[in-house]
Amino acid sequence: MDMWITYRLLDDSGEAGEQQRNRFTFPDTGEGFELGGQQIGYGPSIGQMHGAIRAHHNDDDADPVIVKTERA
């Protein structure tokens, strides 16, 4: 599953840096379920998204703040 993640990285003082948007690939999590006639899909966990952002920046201590997620 490919996703666009919009996020900001916190600096050492806790201030949010410039907003960034990158595409990440995660394992497929299945079809989800139907609720009230609408298909609800499963996506990656917050931990998986944080891990992907940290790996993208080669920084295990990065503190991302996720602003928005979108399926690609």
A tleap script that builds the chain and sets N, CA, C and O, in Angstrom:
source leaprc.protein.ff14SB
mol = sequence {
  NMET ASP MET TRP ILE THR TYR ARG LEU LEU
  ASP ASP SER GLY GLU ALA GLY GLU GLN GLN
  ARG ASN ARG PHE THR PHE PRO ASP THR GLY
  GLU GLY PHE GLU LEU GLY GLY GLN GLN ILE
  GLY TYR GLY PRO SER ILE GLY GLN MET HIE
  GLY ALA ILE ARG ALA HIE HIE ASN ASP ASP
  ASP ALA ASP PRO VAL ILE VAL LYS THR GLU
  ARG CALA
}
set mol.1.N position { 0.851 -1.168 0.000 }
set mol.1.CA position { 0.000 0.000 0.000 }
set mol.1.C position { 0.904 1.242 0.000 }
set mol.1.O position { 1.767 1.396 0.865 }
set mol.2.N position { 0.692 2.104 -0.968 }
set mol.2.CA position { 1.446 3.351 -1.034 }
set mol.2.C position { 0.623 4.472 -0.413 }
set mol.2.O position { -0.584 4.573 -0.631 }
set mol.3.N position { 1.296 5.304 0.357 }
set mol.3.CA position { 0.634 6.423 1.025 }
set mol.3.C position { 1.484 7.672 0.927 }
set mol.3.O position { 2.713 7.618 0.967 }
set mol.4.N position { 0.805 8.790 0.799 }
set mol.4.CA position { 1.451 10.085 0.940 }
set mol.4.C position { 1.291 10.497 2.396 }
set mol.4.O position { 0.189 10.444 2.944 }
set mol.5.N position { 2.378 10.904 3.016 }
set mol.5.CA position { 2.319 11.378 4.395 }
set mol.5.C position { 2.861 12.804 4.423 }
set mol.5.O position { 3.979 13.067 3.982 }
set mol.6.N position { 2.053 13.711 4.946 }
set mol.6.CA position { 2.466 15.093 5.148 }
set mol.6.C position { 2.804 15.216 6.628 }
set mol.6.O position { 2.011 14.823 7.484 }
set mol.7.N position { 3.969 15.757 6.928 }
set mol.7.CA position { 4.439 15.795 8.314 }
set mol.7.C position { 5.411 16.947 8.526 }
set mol.7.O position { 5.880 17.574 7.576 }
set mol.8.N position { 5.698 17.204 9.784 }
set mol.8.CA position { 6.722 18.154 10.204 }
set mol.8.C position { 7.616 17.435 11.206 }
set mol.8.O position { 7.145 16.593 11.971 }
set mol.9.N position { 8.883 17.758 11.204 }
set mol.9.CA position { 9.803 17.195 12.188 }
set mol.9.C position { 10.039 18.223 13.289 }
set mol.9.O position { 10.278 19.399 13.012 }
set mol.10.N position { 9.970 17.771 14.534 }
set mol.10.CA position { 10.262 18.664 15.659 }
set mol.10.C position { 11.770 18.786 15.822 }
set mol.10.O position { 12.497 17.800 15.702 }
set mol.11.N position { 12.239 20.005 16.099 }
set mol.11.CA position { 13.666 20.176 16.371 }
set mol.11.C position { 13.927 19.963 17.864 }
set mol.11.O position { 13.005 19.638 18.611 }
set mol.12.N position { 15.157 20.142 18.296 }
set mol.12.CA position { 15.524 19.876 19.691 }
set mol.12.C position { 14.789 20.760 20.693 }
set mol.12.O position { 14.647 20.391 21.858 }
set mol.13.N position { 14.319 21.930 20.242 }
set mol.13.CA position { 13.599 22.826 21.153 }
set mol.13.C position { 12.095 22.547 21.159 }
set mol.13.O position { 11.346 23.182 21.901 }
set mol.14.N position { 11.652 21.588 20.322 }
set mol.14.CA position { 10.234 21.252 20.265 }
set mol.14.C position { 9.461 22.039 19.224 }
set mol.14.O position { 8.245 21.882 19.109 }
set mol.15.N position { 10.147 22.885 18.460 }
set mol.15.CA position { 9.503 23.659 17.402 }
set mol.15.C position { 9.342 22.786 16.154 }
set mol.15.O position { 10.228 21.999 15.821 }
set mol.16.N position { 8.222 22.931 15.481 }
set mol.16.CA position { 7.970 22.159 14.264 }
set mol.16.C position { 8.676 22.805 13.081 }
set mol.16.O position { 8.603 24.017 12.878 }
set mol.17.N position { 9.361 21.969 12.306 }
set mol.17.CA position { 10.050 22.447 11.113 }
set mol.17.C position { 9.092 22.616 9.951 }
set mol.17.O position { 7.873 22.584 10.119 }
set mol.18.N position { 9.657 22.793 8.780 }
set mol.18.CA position { 8.880 22.989 7.562 }
set mol.18.C position { 8.072 21.740 7.229 }
set mol.18.O position { 8.539 20.616 7.415 }
set mol.19.N position { 6.862 21.950 6.737 }
set mol.19.CA position { 6.006 20.830 6.356 }
set mol.19.C position { 6.603 20.108 5.152 }
set mol.19.O position { 7.067 20.743 4.205 }
set mol.20.N position { 6.586 18.774 5.196 }
set mol.20.CA position { 7.117 17.942 4.123 }
set mol.20.C position { 6.061 16.919 3.723 }
set mol.20.O position { 5.222 16.526 4.533 }
set mol.21.N position { 6.112 16.496 2.464 }
set mol.21.CA position { 5.178 15.479 1.971 }
set mol.21.C position { 5.982 14.470 1.163 }
set mol.21.O position { 6.649 14.830 0.193 }
set mol.22.N position { 5.916 13.205 1.567 }
set mol.22.CA position { 6.646 12.148 0.882 }
set mol.22.C position { 5.755 10.927 0.729 }
set mol.22.O position { 4.793 10.731 1.472 }
set mol.23.N position { 6.107 10.112 -0.261 }
set mol.23.CA position { 5.368 8.871 -0.527 }
set mol.23.C position { 6.118 7.703 0.107 }
set mol.23.O position { 7.333 7.578 -0.039 }
set mol.24.N position { 5.374 6.850 0.813 }
set mol.24.CA position { 5.938 5.689 1.489 }
set mol.24.C position { 5.157 4.450 1.080 }
set mol.24.O position { 3.972 4.529 0.758 }
set mol.25.N position { 5.836 3.294 1.095 }
set mol.25.CA position { 5.196 2.022 0.784 }
set mol.25.C position { 5.157 1.165 2.043 }
set mol.25.O position { 6.167 0.990 2.723 }
set mol.26.N position { 3.977 0.636 2.341 }
set mol.26.CA position { 3.770 -0.218 3.510 }
set mol.26.C position { 3.192 -1.554 3.046 }
set mol.26.O position { 2.637 -1.638 1.951 }
set mol.27.N position { 3.316 -2.599 3.870 }
set mol.27.CA position { 2.696 -3.884 3.523 }
set mol.27.C position { 1.182 -3.723 3.411 }
set mol.27.O position { 0.586 -2.923 4.133 }
set mol.28.N position { 0.566 -4.473 2.517 }
set mol.28.CA position { -0.885 -4.440 2.359 }
set mol.28.C position { -1.528 -4.968 3.634 }
set mol.28.O position { -1.101 -5.986 4.179 }
set mol.29.N position { -2.554 -4.273 4.104 }
set mol.29.CA position { -3.182 -4.640 5.374 }
set mol.29.C position { -4.558 -5.275 5.210 }
set mol.29.O position { -5.278 -5.456 6.192 }
set mol.30.N position { -4.925 -5.610 3.987 }
set mol.30.CA position { -6.206 -6.271 3.777 }
set mol.30.C position { -7.268 -5.320 3.254 }
set mol.30.O position { -7.023 -4.129 3.060 }
set mol.31.N position { -8.443 -5.870 3.032 }
set mol.31.CA position { -9.528 -5.114 2.409 }
set mol.31.C position { -10.297 -4.248 3.388 }
set mol.31.O position { -11.010 -3.342 2.957 }
set mol.32.N position { -10.184 -4.484 4.671 }
set mol.32.CA position { -10.946 -3.699 5.635 }
set mol.32.C position { -12.330 -4.282 5.845 }
set mol.32.O position { -12.505 -5.500 5.821 }
set mol.33.N position { -13.323 -3.409 6.053 }
set mol.33.CA position { -14.685 -3.861 6.336 }
set mol.33.C position { -15.677 -2.803 5.875 }
set mol.33.O position { -15.307 -1.662 5.599 }
set mol.34.N position { -16.938 -3.199 5.797 }
set mol.34.CA position { -17.989 -2.271 5.396 }
set mol.34.C position { -18.744 -1.809 6.634 }
set mol.34.O position { -19.058 -2.611 7.514 }
set mol.35.N position { -19.031 -0.521 6.696 }
set mol.35.CA position { -19.776 0.054 7.821 }
set mol.35.C position { -20.754 1.081 7.264 }
set mol.35.O position { -20.355 2.105 6.710 }
set mol.36.N position { -22.030 0.791 7.420 }
set mol.36.CA position { -23.047 1.718 6.938 }
set mol.36.C position { -22.962 1.992 5.450 }
set mol.36.O position { -23.226 3.110 5.006 }
set mol.37.N position { -22.595 0.978 4.674 }
set mol.37.CA position { -22.496 1.137 3.238 }
set mol.37.C position { -21.206 1.759 2.748 }
set mol.37.O position { -21.027 1.937 1.543 }
set mol.38.N position { -20.298 2.095 3.663 }
set mol.38.CA position { -19.006 2.686 3.284 }
set mol.38.C position { -17.890 1.701 3.592 }
set mol.38.O position { -17.869 1.088 4.660 }
set mol.39.N position { -16.962 1.552 2.651 }
set mol.39.CA position { -15.831 0.653 2.851 }
set mol.39.C position { -14.775 1.354 3.710 }
set mol.39.O position { -14.293 2.430 3.355 }
set mol.40.N position { -14.424 0.746 4.827 }
set mol.40.CA position { -13.410 1.273 5.735 }
set mol.40.C position { -12.171 0.404 5.581 }
set mol.40.O position { -12.227 -0.801 5.825 }
set mol.41.N position { -11.068 0.992 5.183 }
set mol.41.CA position { -9.833 0.240 4.972 }
set mol.41.C position { -8.892 0.355 6.150 }
set mol.41.O position { -8.912 1.332 6.898 }
set mol.42.N position { -8.073 -0.660 6.294 }
set mol.42.CA position { -7.036 -0.635 7.307 }
set mol.42.C position { -5.802 0.025 6.700 }
set mol.42.O position { -5.488 -0.204 5.532 }
set mol.43.N position { -5.127 0.811 7.456 }
set mol.43.CA position { -3.881 1.421 6.996 }
set mol.43.C position { -2.760 1.072 7.945 }
set mol.43.O position { -2.962 0.331 8.907 }
set mol.44.N position { -1.594 1.594 7.686 }
set mol.44.CA position { -0.465 1.340 8.585 }
set mol.44.C position { -0.693 2.016 9.939 }
set mol.44.O position { -1.438 2.990 10.044 }
set mol.45.N position { -0.044 1.484 10.964 }
set mol.45.CA position { -0.162 2.075 12.296 }
set mol.45.C position { 0.657 3.360 12.369 }
set mol.45.O position { 1.511 3.615 11.520 }
set mol.46.N position { 0.389 4.150 13.378 }
set mol.46.CA position { 1.166 5.374 13.614 }
set mol.46.C position { 2.637 5.010 13.812 }
set mol.46.O position { 3.520 5.713 13.319 }
set mol.47.N position { 2.905 3.922 14.527 }
set mol.47.CA position { 4.284 3.492 14.749 }
set mol.47.C position { 4.994 3.146 13.450 }
set mol.47.O position { 6.168 3.473 13.274 }
set mol.48.N position { 4.281 2.480 12.531 }
set mol.48.CA position { 4.872 2.165 11.228 }
set mol.48.C position { 5.168 3.440 10.442 }
set mol.48.O position { 6.212 3.543 9.798 }
set mol.49.N position { 4.261 4.405 10.493 }
set mol.49.CA position { 4.476 5.660 9.778 }
set mol.49.C position { 5.656 6.430 10.372 }
set mol.49.O position { 6.499 6.943 9.635 }
set mol.50.N position { 5.716 6.510 11.701 }
set mol.50.CA position { 6.852 7.190 12.354 }
set mol.50.C position { 8.165 6.506 11.982 }
set mol.50.O position { 9.153 7.178 11.685 }
set mol.51.N position { 8.181 5.173 11.997 }
set mol.51.CA position { 9.385 4.423 11.637 }
set mol.51.C position { 9.823 4.696 10.205 }
set mol.51.O position { 11.015 4.844 9.935 }
set mol.52.N position { 8.861 4.765 9.284 }
set mol.52.CA position { 9.182 5.040 7.881 }
set mol.52.C position { 9.758 6.444 7.713 }
set mol.52.O position { 10.706 6.641 6.953 }
set mol.53.N position { 9.190 7.413 8.414 }
set mol.53.CA position { 9.692 8.792 8.330 }
set mol.53.C position { 11.103 8.873 8.912 }
set mol.53.O position { 11.980 9.516 8.335 }
set mol.54.N position { 11.319 8.220 10.054 }
set mol.54.CA position { 12.663 8.222 10.661 }
set mol.54.C position { 13.684 7.573 9.726 }
set mol.54.O position { 14.799 8.073 9.581 }
set mol.55.N position { 13.308 6.466 9.096 }
set mol.55.CA position { 14.217 5.790 8.157 }
set mol.55.C position { 14.494 6.676 6.942 }
set mol.55.O position { 15.619 6.716 6.444 }
set mol.56.N position { 13.482 7.375 6.472 }
set mol.56.CA position { 13.631 8.272 5.324 }
set mol.56.C position { 14.658 9.374 5.613 }
set mol.56.O position { 15.398 9.794 4.724 }
set mol.57.N position { 14.690 9.828 6.852 }
set mol.57.CA position { 15.607 10.904 7.246 }
set mol.57.C position { 16.896 10.373 7.886 }
set mol.57.O position { 17.744 11.153 8.318 }
set mol.58.N position { 17.038 9.047 7.945 }
set mol.58.CA position { 18.216 8.422 8.572 }
set mol.58.C position { 18.462 8.967 9.972 }
set mol.58.O position { 19.593 9.282 10.340 }
set mol.59.N position { 17.385 9.072 10.747 }
set mol.59.CA position { 17.476 9.647 12.089 }
set mol.59.C position { 16.530 8.896 13.024 }
set mol.59.O position { 15.325 9.149 13.029 }
set mol.60.N position { 17.077 7.971 13.816 }
set mol.60.CA position { 16.257 7.177 14.732 }
set mol.60.C position { 15.626 8.004 15.842 }
set mol.60.O position { 14.687 7.548 16.493 }
set mol.61.N position { 16.131 9.218 16.069 }
set mol.61.CA position { 15.612 10.069 17.134 }
set mol.61.C position { 14.678 11.165 16.625 }
set mol.61.O position { 14.230 12.005 17.405 }
set mol.62.N position { 14.380 11.165 15.322 }
set mol.62.CA position { 13.496 12.190 14.757 }
set mol.62.C position { 12.107 12.084 15.389 }
set mol.62.O position { 11.613 10.988 15.656 }
set mol.63.N position { 11.496 13.226 15.620 }
set mol.63.CA position { 10.148 13.290 16.187 }
set mol.63.C position { 9.187 13.870 15.158 }
set mol.63.O position { 9.011 15.087 15.096 }
set mol.64.N position { 8.560 13.011 14.348 }
set mol.64.CA position { 7.630 13.520 13.339 }
set mol.64.C position { 6.249 13.823 13.923 }
set mol.64.O position { 5.772 13.133 14.824 }
set mol.65.N position { 5.628 14.861 13.394 }
set mol.65.CA position { 4.243 15.185 13.698 }
set mol.65.C position { 3.482 15.016 12.388 }
set mol.65.O position { 3.675 15.788 11.449 }
set mol.66.N position { 2.625 14.014 12.328 }
set mol.66.CA position { 1.896 13.723 11.096 }
set mol.66.C position { 0.720 14.682 10.983 }
set mol.66.O position { -0.092 14.812 11.899 }
set mol.67.N position { 0.651 15.351 9.831 }
set mol.67.CA position { -0.387 16.341 9.569 }
set mol.67.C position { -1.538 15.718 8.784 }
set mol.67.O position { -2.709 15.984 9.056 }
set mol.68.N position { -1.181 14.877 7.799 }
set mol.68.CA position { -2.211 14.327 6.908 }
set mol.68.C position { -1.679 13.052 6.245 }
set mol.68.O position { -0.488 12.949 5.953 }
set mol.69.N position { -2.562 12.090 6.014 }
set mol.69.CA position { -2.207 10.888 5.262 }
set mol.69.C position { -3.213 10.709 4.136 }
set mol.69.O position { -4.396 11.016 4.286 }
set mol.70.N position { -2.718 10.198 2.986 }
set mol.70.CA position { -3.563 9.945 1.829 }
set mol.70.C position { -3.088 8.685 1.135 }
set mol.70.O position { -1.884 8.462 1.008 }
set mol.71.N position { -4.009 7.868 0.690 }
set mol.71.CA position { -3.604 6.722 -0.129 }
set mol.71.C position { -3.159 7.235 -1.482 }
set mol.71.O position { -3.772 8.135 -2.058 }
set mol.72.N position { -2.080 6.646 -1.981 }
set mol.72.CA position { -1.549 7.075 -3.296 }
set mol.72.C position { -2.285 6.382 -4.407 }
set mol.72.O position { -1.988 6.607 -5.580 }
savepdb mol mol.pdb
quit
